[in-house]
């Protein structure tokens, strides 16, 4: 995690984690209220039981918050989780009656609490655009080509010298053998 990402991840992650922890023991009426707001953007959630929906929202917020706070999770993964979460929250904000002014964008007094999700979307975008952390590469010294070439030539030369010496010795032995025969 880069130093510049710590404030983004720490504040947003702590906020979302706290929100999820507070929703663990959500009563049925509060869960039904959240479910009704969510159903404006995602009609499928209306089919769930309010208690299950409350537990699902709690678990999702705890998961996203923990993902942001965990330093070993890459910024792009954390940004993806936050982007999905804030995207859902923005959809809920925009589609719930009474949350926006007549223009459909600016928040009403009631919608101000949900308008923060645009900031979270911006933080998610920032994390998604983060460059991968650089890893240090160990430098290994390799002989220079000229030195390697000289070493190879020396080995070749040694082989030729050995062949010449062997040839001279054989020639001397042959001469000695001829002189003994004669």
Buried (B, 14 or more C-beta within 10 A) or exposed (E): BEEEBEEBBBEBBEBBBEBBEEBEEBEEEEBBBBBBBBBBBEEEBEEBEBBEBBBBBBEBBBBBBBBBBEEEBEBBBBBBBBBEBBBBBBBBBBBBEEBBEEEEEEBEEEBEEBBBBBEBBEBBEBBBEBEEEEEEEEEEEEEEEEEEEEEEEEEEEEEEEEEEEEEEEEEEEEEEEEEEEE
